[in-house]
């Protein structure tokens, strides 16, 4: 299952920006977590026993920081597939990783609570990422009386097949999109599970559609290749992970600008509620959606 390795002082175990999927259990010694810069900036020092690289179990993004040995160290290494095998056979063996993830979530909650008090824009971002107001499509504010209607349909053959050839009405949020995995995989949970094939372009946890006070957003969930929304890239190594959907048709590419899984996400609302909203980009998105429908699958070399 797991394998052991040793590193000497100064060795780089994880390199920022690399596409690796291993999780490391530090059994002897200490390491530093740092951003390469310039200038180089230390983020943390971890001493044994400890775990690092655990986000590879959840996202498929490039490594967000580097890890370097501060002295001679010993580690145990496992990748995502091995972790899933352990989960199936001896789940207690992953107890330490589960505890660590819970502790990181507690720290994250404290951080975003503090950030939410620093301005309305930050508060909006926090609520969008944490899924506030996403249980139903009914707005909670006194002036927000409209009911938002959101549908998704495929623009390419592969996208259409993933939806069973239907236009699907989204009435529960968050609506998570990602690669189809085994039913017992605890590291992936999606409302739309896409049966992608190697080489994978869809990540296990790719993106999510959320609703916040009668506004819709697409948020990248840590995908490797990113998500394109109306020709704007989010995730996949970019510094943007969230974009608001326009009223009308929106073209969403799962896996970047050349994605074979391209969808039309349509947002409609009562006309009275929509008055006064900034719909910049909606006409362009609708034009793009019509163009994709007209091209058919041949344009993507399918």
ABEGO torsion letter per residue (X at the ends): XBBBBBBBBGBBABBBGBBBABBBBBABEBBBBBBAOOBBBBABBBBOBBBBGAAAAABABBBABBBBBABBBBBBBBBAAAAAAAAAABAAAAAAAAAAAAAAAAAAAAAAAAAAAAEAAAAAAAAAAAGBGAABABBABAABABBBBBBBBBABAAAAAAAGGBBBBBABOBBBBBBBBBAABAABBBABBBBBBOBBABBABABBBBBBGGBBBBBBAGBAAEBBBGGBBBEGGBABABBBBBBEBBBBBBGEAABABBBBBBBBBBAAAABGBBABGAAAAAAAAAAAAAAEAAAAGX
